[in-house]
Amino acid sequence: MKIKDQFDPVIRKKIRTTKIAAVIPVGSLEQHGPHLPVSTDSDIVTKVCEKISEKNNFLLLPTVNYGVSYEHSPYFNVSITKSTLSKILADMILSLEQNKISNVFVINGHHGNIDALRTLEKLKDFSKKTKVFTFSYWHFMSQEFDHAGFVETSLMLAISKNVNMKKAVKGFSPGNISAKQRQVINKKASKSFISVTKNGIWGDPRDANSRDGKKIFAEIVTNLEKKCQTCLTGKSPKLHQ
Ligand SMILES: [Zn+2]
C-alpha cells in the first residue's frame, strides 16, 4: 500500500487489523554522468520498494530523496550530512512507532548513505520493541554494482524513460587490481568520486539495455523480499496476512 495515495481511516484500519511493516526508501540527488538523471538512486530504490511492498502487503512511505553525496562535488549534488539523515530516519521511525507500526525496513539506494544507516541502528530514539532492518538494494544482486555504468544504467532503462543513451560514455574501470589496491581506490572515491573516475562514471554504460535491467531488477526484488520475510517471520509469523 502506497501511503501517500491513501486516506487516514484506510491507513488506520490497515494498521489495526494487520500487523503491518513499513518500508522507507532512501535515495540521493547527485550526478550520474551525462546520460542518467540526478534522481537515479531515488528512482531505482523507489521502484524496488514499490514492488516489494505491493507483493508483501507492506506500507510504503514516500522516498527520502536526499542523501549524503558530498563526494560527488564539484559535480552536482544536493546533500545532507550523515547525522541529519540518521536523525530524519530516527524521527520517522519513532513517529511510525507512535502510530503503532513496529516493524520498519529502511531500503537504501546510495552508497554514501551507509554510514548514516549504521548510525541509525545504534540510535536509541525509538523503543526496543520497534524492529528496524536496514538494507542496501545492490547487496541483493549477483552483479557488481557501479555508478552510472552497465548495471545502474540497465536498471534505469528497465524502469524509466528518462535515460539518454546517446550521451553515454565509458567511465572509470579499475581492471585487474589487488584487493588492497581496490580498497585504496574505494577509499579515495568515497572522498572524491570525480578525482578517481574523472567523468563521474564508474563502469561502462554503453552496452546497457533494459532486458538485462529487468533481469537484475527481478533478482533484487526476489532476494530482498525473501530477506524481509525472513526478518519478519523469525519473530512473528502473523506479520504477512
Ligand atoms: Zn547511483
Residues whose N, C-alpha, C, O or C-beta is under 5 A from the ligand:
A	BS01	ZN	T40 D41 G109
